[in-house]
Amino acid sequence: MTNPSEIIPGVLFYSYLSTLRKEKVGFFEYNTLVLQVAGIFTLVTSDETVSMSAGNMILIRKNQLVEIIKQPVNGEDYQTIVIILKEDVLRQIALERHIEPVQKYTGPANVVIPENDFLRGFFQSIIPYVKHSEETIAHTVGELKIKEAVQLLLHTNPKLAGFLFDFSEPHKIDLEKFMVGNYHFNVPVEKFAQLTGRSLAGFKRDFQKTFGMAPRQWLQEKRLTEARHLIESKHKKPSDIYLDLGFESLSHFSRSFKNKYGKAPTAL
């Protein structure tokens, strides 16, 4: 199994593999809790790189573009358990516990959670669902497991309430800085607009003012320029870089490269 297996639909996922794998995950829509069972999990954003090994947990902030590297170690298979903390359930928890939603969370985007007996026991309780994912009971406990996870996170660190219960929309941010740092993610223009705190129309208007061209044109130009630099100056192979630069396939990359530069990337 190389892709995450969905144990409880939309809530609980289990990833298992035996070889190094780099994934352009793209957009994290929801707050996400990850337990590293075996191997090394590395999360890369435009601002930081965070790694954790077996037994560690990390809380990943919603509305992020990320790359994840999964690395088995010491001959063991890589294993991760992932829980999606969907906003509708978090809103319900806030109501039940009389928690006032935060206006705007400004702390770290990714928080490594210290290991403790409560959270370790919680993840151990999930193992049966992983081992027996065909059982229909798994489909009835998703919301309960989210609520339990949130309760334990708040017990571990009450300040995480600001992280979990911020229901505000992304605020308007520096468009140029964000795009230069995240152009290589293969996500729709609409998602870039959302992440910069703009409507699609506002995003396109501000983009034209900032870069002097439409978003899709700029993304194509930026990715191809970087591709040529990596091939000519860093001696990278086209097959090694096309996914990292946001192209859907090697053929798509080669065709776009040839259209711009008049020759195939392999010709360089």
Secondary structure, 3 states (H helix, E strand, C coil): CCCCEEEECCCEEEEEECCCEEEEEEEECCEEEEEEEECEEEEECCCCEEEECCCCEEEECCCEEEEEEEECCCCCCEEEEEEEECHHHHHHHHHHCCCCCECCCCCCCEEEECCCHHHHHHHHHHHHHHHCCCCHHHHCCHHHHHHHHHHHHHHHCCCHHHHHCECCCCCCCCHHHHHHHHCCCCCCHHHHHHHCCCCHHHHHHHHHHHHCCCHHHHHHHHHHHHHHHHHHCCCCCHHHHCCCCCCCCHHHHHHHHHHHHCCCHHHC
